[in-house]
Amino acid sequence: MSTQCGGTTAAAAAGAACNTWKRLLSLASLWAVCEFVAVKVFFDTDLSSVGRGSLLTDAVGGGGNENGRGRGKKGRFRRRRYTDDGPSFEAPHMQKKAAARKYQQKQREKQVQNQQQKKQKLDDDDAAMPSESEDSQQLDGLGSPSDGTSYHIFQIAKPHTGSTLLNCILQGLLDEPFEKYSFLPIVKPAEDGRFGSYPQGVTESSVENDPYPFILHDGRLKMAEDNMDVTTVTKTHIVDVEELEEEFGHLFERVFYVAANRGAKDITIREEYCELDNVLCIDYDDFAYTPDDSSLEDIAAIVERVKLGLEEKFPLLIDVDMDVDEAVKRVKLMEKATTEMADKSFKEHEPYFGIHGGHRNR
């Protein structure tokens, strides 16, 4: 751009003014060029390589120090942070919101992680926990009847404890329907005595050193060693658990003892026996009933009580199908047999329940 002014003396003042305007126009031209260059640089900048925050920083004059802190044109603090696409600025209130969101996100992730860990632990515990059947086997030590484990129950009691009724209930739950009772005498029977003759080929001398050679089953004497397993339950008035274990414990993998006590009359087995894992003691008042005053439901409740006692004391029996209804039927049949034997001689006895003559629900 070119501008000329007059050079006469009279026009000296006008020339000075003209030079002043010339300098102003030059400055205006320079400002226009700078403005043009700034705009061109702005629009020609590759925003993919320079963060928007840096442009904003240049625009507002908030350079800051090497730690990223400084003052903007209006005195507001800015904090420089570096992101994947370059440096940027965040105002203080934006920093708090971002921090809060980040904290909440971490908390949610932590909760999800904790829930997953708890679920995994529960799954692991369930996988490691044995089934009811396995638990019974572990608690009881030797398998279960379903896998072939052999077991036997001796129903032990002193006389006049209601043992005939308890034995009937046990056989109803554990033996085959209509199975005859089995009895182990406390005293060795005499040849041709109350229980009849000895098995063929057996003499008194051949069993002289055997304290308990016989059982009474199906109305006749049989060799105990060979026939103890004809029933699941054997009744006896022998109440010495150690002696029974020594004599017959080797015949089965598991041997249990169910004792009938009558505390009201002080007729009981030794108290320490009842604390043993293989001995269950049941008091007369917990299984006895009055036939004339008891319904089928009352008898069923007694049978169920005995069944639960067996399962709680001997977990191995949980796997046994104990039929309460069959046991109730057996008890009712015993009532009838007791009535029929009431007026007969004491020496007489019937083979199903072991009721002798003159037995009157003792």
C-alpha positions as CSV (number, residue, x, y, z in Angstrom):
1,M,0.0,0.0,0.0
2,S,1.5,3.5,-1.0
3,T,0.6,7.0,0.4
4,Q,2.3,10.4,-0.5
5,C,2.1,13.7,1.4
6,G,3.0,17.3,0.3
7,G,6.6,18.6,1.0
8,T,6.2,22.5,1.2
9,T,7.1,24.5,4.3
10,A,3.5,25.6,4.8
11,A,2.4,22.1,4.7
12,A,5.0,20.8,7.3
13,A,2.3,20.3,10.0
14,A,0.1,18.6,7.5
15,G,3.1,16.3,6.5
16,A,3.7,15.3,10.1
17,A,0.0,14.4,10.4
18,C,0.2,12.5,7.2
19,N,3.2,10.4,8.4
20,T,1.4,9.6,11.6
21,W,-1.5,8.2,9.6
22,K,0.9,6.3,7.4
23,R,2.4,4.5,10.4
24,L,-1.1,3.7,11.7
25,L,-2.2,2.3,8.4
26,S,1.0,0.1,8.4
27,L,0.2,-1.2,11.8
28,A,-3.4,-1.9,10.8
29,S,-2.1,-3.8,7.8
30,L,0.3,-5.8,9.9
31,W,-2.5,-6.7,12.3
32,A,-4.7,-7.9,9.5
33,V,-1.9,-10.1,8.2
34,C,-1.3,-11.6,11.7
35,E,-4.9,-12.2,12.2
36,F,-5.1,-14.0,8.8
37,V,-2.1,-16.2,9.6
38,A,-3.6,-17.1,13.0
39,V,-6.9,-18.2,11.5
40,K,-5.1,-20.1,8.8
41,V,-3.0,-22.0,11.4
42,F,-6.0,-22.8,13.5
43,F,-7.9,-24.3,10.6
44,D,-4.9,-26.0,9.1
45,T,-4.0,-27.8,12.4
46,D,-4.4,-31.6,12.5
47,L,-6.8,-32.1,15.4
48,S,-6.1,-35.8,15.5
49,S,-2.5,-35.1,16.8
50,V,-3.2,-32.0,18.9
51,G,-5.8,-32.1,21.7
52,R,-8.6,-29.6,21.7
53,G,-7.5,-28.6,25.2
54,S,-4.2,-27.3,23.9
55,L,-5.9,-25.0,21.4
56,L,-8.2,-23.8,24.1
57,T,-5.1,-23.2,26.3
58,D,-3.5,-21.1,23.5
59,A,-6.7,-19.2,23.0
60,V,-7.3,-18.3,26.6
61,G,-3.6,-17.8,27.5
62,G,-3.5,-20.4,30.2
63,G,-0.1,-21.8,29.6
64,G,0.7,-23.1,33.2
65,N,3.9,-24.5,34.6
66,E,5.6,-27.8,34.2
67,N,3.3,-29.5,36.7
68,G,0.4,-28.6,34.6
69,R,-0.9,-25.9,36.9
70,G,-1.3,-22.2,36.1
71,R,-3.7,-19.3,35.7
72,G,-5.9,-18.5,32.7
73,K,-6.6,-15.1,31.3
74,K,-9.4,-14.7,33.9
75,G,-7.5,-16.0,36.8
76,R,-9.2,-19.5,36.8
77,F,-7.0,-22.4,37.6
78,R,-6.6,-25.2,35.0
79,R,-5.1,-28.6,35.6
80,R,-3.3,-30.1,32.6
81,R,-3.9,-33.8,32.1
82,Y,-2.7,-36.1,29.4
83,T,-5.0,-38.4,27.5
84,D,-4.6,-40.8,24.6
85,D,-5.1,-38.0,22.1
86,G,-2.9,-35.3,23.8
87,P,-3.0,-32.9,26.7
88,S,-6.2,-31.2,27.9
89,F,-7.6,-29.2,30.7
90,E,-10.3,-29.9,33.2
91,A,-12.0,-27.4,35.6
92,P,-11.9,-28.2,39.3
93,H,-15.7,-29.1,39.5
94,M,-15.2,-31.4,36.4
95,Q,-12.3,-33.1,38.2
96,K,-14.5,-34.0,41.2
97,K,-17.3,-35.4,39.0
98,A,-14.8,-37.5,37.0
99,A,-13.2,-38.8,40.2
100,A,-16.7,-39.6,41.7
101,R,-17.7,-41.5,38.5
102,K,-14.4,-43.4,38.5
103,Y,-14.8,-44.3,42.2
104,Q,-18.4,-45.5,41.7
105,Q,-17.3,-47.6,38.7
106,K,-14.6,-49.3,40.8
107,Q,-17.1,-49.9,43.6
108,R,-19.5,-51.6,41.2
109,E,-16.7,-53.7,39.7
110,K,-15.6,-54.7,43.2
111,Q,-19.2,-55.7,44.2
112,V,-19.5,-57.8,41.1
113,Q,-16.2,-59.5,41.8
114,N,-17.2,-60.2,45.4
115,Q,-20.5,-61.7,44.3
116,Q,-18.7,-63.9,41.8
117,Q,-16.3,-65.1,44.4
118,K,-19.1,-65.9,46.9
119,K,-21.0,-67.8,44.2
120,Q,-17.8,-69.8,43.3
121,K,-17.2,-70.6,47.0
122,L,-20.8,-71.8,47.4
123,D,-20.4,-74.0,44.3
124,D,-17.2,-75.4,45.6
125,D,-18.7,-76.1,49.0
126,D,-21.7,-77.9,47.4
127,A,-19.4,-79.9,45.2
128,A,-17.3,-80.9,48.3
129,M,-20.3,-81.6,50.5
130,P,-21.2,-85.3,50.6
131,S,-24.8,-86.4,49.8
132,E,-27.1,-87.6,52.6
133,S,-26.2,-91.2,51.9
134,E,-22.4,-90.4,51.7
135,D,-22.7,-88.4,54.9
136,S,-24.4,-91.3,56.7
137,Q,-21.6,-93.6,55.5
138,Q,-18.9,-91.2,56.7
139,L,-20.5,-90.7,60.1
140,D,-21.1,-94.4,60.6
141,G,-17.8,-95.6,59.3
142,L,-18.6,-98.6,57.0
143,G,-20.7,-98.0,54.0
144,S,-24.5,-98.7,54.0
145,P,-26.8,-101.7,53.6
146,S,-27.4,-100.6,50.0
147,D,-23.8,-101.3,49.1
148,G,-23.7,-104.7,50.8
149,T,-22.6,-103.7,54.3
150,S,-23.8,-106.4,56.7
151,Y,-25.3,-105.4,60.0
152,H,-27.3,-106.9,62.9
153,I,-29.3,-105.6,65.8
154,F,-29.4,-107.2,69.2
155,Q,-32.5,-106.1,71.2
156,I,-31.2,-106.4,74.7
157,A,-33.1,-106.0,78.0
158,K,-33.8,-107.4,81.4
159,P,-37.1,-109.1,81.9
160,H,-40.3,-107.1,82.6
161,T,-39.2,-104.1,80.5
162,G,-41.6,-104.4,77.6
163,S,-38.9,-105.9,75.5
164,T,-41.3,-108.2,73.6
165,L,-43.2,-105.2,72.3
166,L,-40.0,-103.3,71.4
167,N,-38.6,-106.3,69.6
168,C,-41.9,-106.6,67.6
169,I,-41.6,-102.9,66.6
170,L,-37.9,-103.4,65.5
171,Q,-38.7,-106.5,63.5
172,G,-41.7,-104.8,61.9
173,L,-39.3,-102.0,60.7
174,L,-36.3,-104.0,59.8
175,D,-37.3,-107.7,59.1
176,E,-39.4,-109.2,56.4
177,P,-43.2,-109.2,57.1
178,F,-44.3,-112.2,59.1
179,E,-40.8,-113.1,60.0
180,K,-40.6,-115.2,63.1
181,Y,-38.7,-113.8,66.0
182,S,-35.2,-115.0,67.0
183,F,-34.1,-115.4,70.6
184,L,-30.7,-115.9,72.1
185,P,-31.1,-117.6,75.6
186,I,-29.1,-116.2,78.5
187,V,-28.8,-119.7,79.9
188,K,-27.7,-122.6,77.8
189,P,-30.9,-124.7,77.1
190,A,-30.9,-128.3,78.3
191,E,-31.3,-131.2,75.9
192,D,-35.0,-131.9,75.4
193,G,-35.9,-129.0,77.8
194,R,-38.3,-126.1,77.5
195,F,-37.0,-125.2,74.0
196,G,-36.9,-128.7,72.6
197,S,-34.1,-131.0,71.4
198,Y,-30.7,-129.9,70.2
199,P,-30.0,-129.8,66.4
200,Q,-29.2,-133.1,64.9
201,G,-25.7,-134.3,65.7
202,V,-25.2,-131.8,68.6
203,T,-24.7,-133.1,72.1
204,E,-24.2,-131.4,75.5
205,S,-20.5,-132.3,75.4
206,S,-20.0,-130.8,72.0
207,V,-21.2,-127.4,73.2
208,E,-19.8,-127.7,76.7
209,N,-17.3,-124.8,76.2
210,D,-19.7,-122.5,74.3
211,P,-21.7,-120.2,76.5
212,Y,-24.2,-119.2,73.9
213,P,-24.4,-122.0,71.3
214,F,-28.0,-121.7,70.3
215,I,-30.7,-119.4,69.1
216,L,-34.4,-120.2,69.2
217,H,-36.0,-119.5,65.8
218,D,-39.2,-120.9,64.2
219,G,-40.0,-122.8,67.3
220,R,-36.7,-124.8,67.5
221,L,-33.1,-124.5,68.5
222,K,-30.5,-123.7,65.8
223,M,-26.8,-123.2,66.0
224,A,-26.2,-119.5,66.7
225,E,-23.0,-119.1,64.6
226,D,-24.6,-120.5,61.5
227,N,-28.1,-119.0,61.9
228,M,-27.7,-115.6,63.5
229,D,-28.4,-113.9,60.1
230,V,-31.8,-115.6,59.6
231,T,-33.3,-112.4,61.0
232,T,-32.0,-108.8,61.2
233,V,-33.1,-108.5,64.9
234,T,-32.3,-111.0,67.7
235,K,-33.9,-110.6,71.1
236,T,-31.9,-111.5,74.2
237,H,-31.8,-111.0,78.0
238,I,-28.0,-110.8,77.8
239,V,-27.2,-107.2,78.6
240,D,-23.4,-107.4,78.6
241,V,-22.5,-105.6,75.4
242,E,-18.8,-106.4,75.6
243,E,-19.6,-110.1,75.9
244,L,-22.1,-110.1,73.0
245,E,-19.6,-108.2,70.9
246,E,-16.8,-110.7,71.7
247,E,-19.1,-113.7,70.9
248,F,-20.9,-112.5,67.8
249,G,-19.3,-109.2,66.6
250,H,-17.2,-111.0,64.0
251,L,-20.3,-112.3,62.2
252,F,-21.2,-108.9,60.8
253,E,-19.5,-105.7,59.7
254,R,-21.7,-103.6,62.0
255,V,-23.5,-104.8,65.2
256,F,-26.0,-102.5,67.0
257,Y,-27.7,-102.8,70.3
258,V,-31.1,-101.5,71.2
259,A,-31.9,-101.7,74.9
260,A,-35.3,-101.5,76.6
261,N,-35.1,-99.8,79.9
262,R,-37.8,-99.2,82.6
263,G,-36.5,-96.4,84.7
264,A,-39.7,-96.1,86.7
265,K,-39.0,-99.6,88.1
266,D,-35.2,-99.2,88.1
267,I,-34.8,-102.0,85.6
268,T,-32.1,-100.8,83.2
269,I,-28.8,-101.8,81.6
270,R,-25.6,-100.2,82.7
271,E,-25.8,-96.4,82.1
272,E,-22.4,-96.2,80.4
273,Y,-23.6,-98.5,77.7
274,C,-26.2,-96.0,76.6
275,E,-23.4,-93.5,75.8
276,L,-21.7,-95.9,73.2
277,D,-22.1,-95.1,69.5
278,N,-23.5,-98.5,68.8
279,V,-26.1,-98.7,71.7
280,L,-29.5,-97.1,71.7
281,C,-31.5,-97.0,75.0
282,I,-35.2,-96.6,74.8
283,D,-37.3,-96.2,78.0
284,Y,-40.5,-98.2,78.4
285,D,-42.6,-95.0,78.6
286,D,-41.5,-94.0,75.1
287,F,-42.8,-97.1,73.4
288,A,-45.4,-98.8,75.6
289,Y,-49.2,-98.2,75.1
290,T,-52.5,-99.4,76.4
291,P,-54.2,-101.6,73.7
292,D,-57.8,-100.7,74.8
293,D,-57.1,-96.9,74.8
294,S,-54.8,-96.5,71.8
295,S,-55.7,-96.0,68.1
296,L,-53.8,-97.0,65.1
297,E,-52.5,-93.4,64.9
298,D,-51.2,-93.6,68.4
299,I,-49.3,-96.8,67.6
300,A,-48.0,-95.4,64.4
301,A,-46.6,-92.4,66.4
302,I,-44.8,-94.7,68.7
303,V,-43.3,-96.7,65.8
304,E,-42.3,-93.5,64.1
305,R,-40.5,-92.4,67.3
306,V,-38.5,-95.6,67.4
307,K,-37.6,-95.3,63.7
308,L,-36.3,-91.7,64.2
309,G,-34.3,-92.9,67.2
310,L,-32.7,-95.6,65.1
311,E,-31.8,-93.2,62.3
312,E,-30.3,-90.6,64.7
313,K,-28.2,-93.0,66.6
314,F,-27.2,-95.3,63.7
315,P,-26.9,-93.2,60.5
316,L,-26.2,-96.3,58.5
317,L,-29.9,-97.2,58.8
318,I,-31.0,-94.1,57.0
319,D,-30.6,-96.0,53.8
320,V,-32.9,-98.8,55.1
321,D,-36.5,-98.7,53.9
322,M,-38.3,-98.9,57.3
323,D,-42.0,-99.3,56.8
324,V,-44.0,-97.8,59.6
325,D,-47.3,-99.3,58.4
326,E,-45.9,-102.8,58.3
327,A,-44.6,-102.4,61.8
328,V,-48.0,-101.2,63.0
329,K,-49.7,-104.3,61.5
330,R,-47.1,-106.5,63.2
331,V,-47.9,-104.8,66.6
332,K,-51.6,-105.4,66.1
333,L,-51.0,-109.1,65.3
334,M,-49.0,-109.4,68.5
335,E,-51.9,-107.9,70.5
336,K,-54.1,-110.8,69.2
337,A,-51.4,-113.4,70.0
338,T,-51.1,-112.0,73.5
339,T,-54.8,-112.4,74.1
340,E,-54.7,-116.0,72.8
341,M,-51.7,-116.9,75.0
342,A,-53.0,-115.2,78.2
343,D,-54.6,-118.3,79.8
344,K,-52.0,-120.9,78.6
345,S,-49.1,-122.5,80.5
346,F,-45.9,-120.4,80.9
347,K,-44.0,-123.3,79.3
348,E,-45.9,-122.8,76.0
349,H,-44.8,-120.1,73.6
350,E,-45.8,-119.1,70.0
351,P,-43.1,-118.7,67.3
352,Y,-43.9,-115.3,65.7
353,F,-43.4,-112.9,68.6
354,G,-42.0,-115.1,71.4
355,I,-45.0,-114.7,73.6
356,H,-45.2,-117.4,76.3
357,G,-48.3,-118.5,78.2
358,G,-49.6,-116.2,80.8
359,H,-48.0,-113.1,79.1
360,R,-50.1,-110.1,79.9
361,N,-48.4,-107.1,78.3
362,R,-45.6,-107.0,80.8
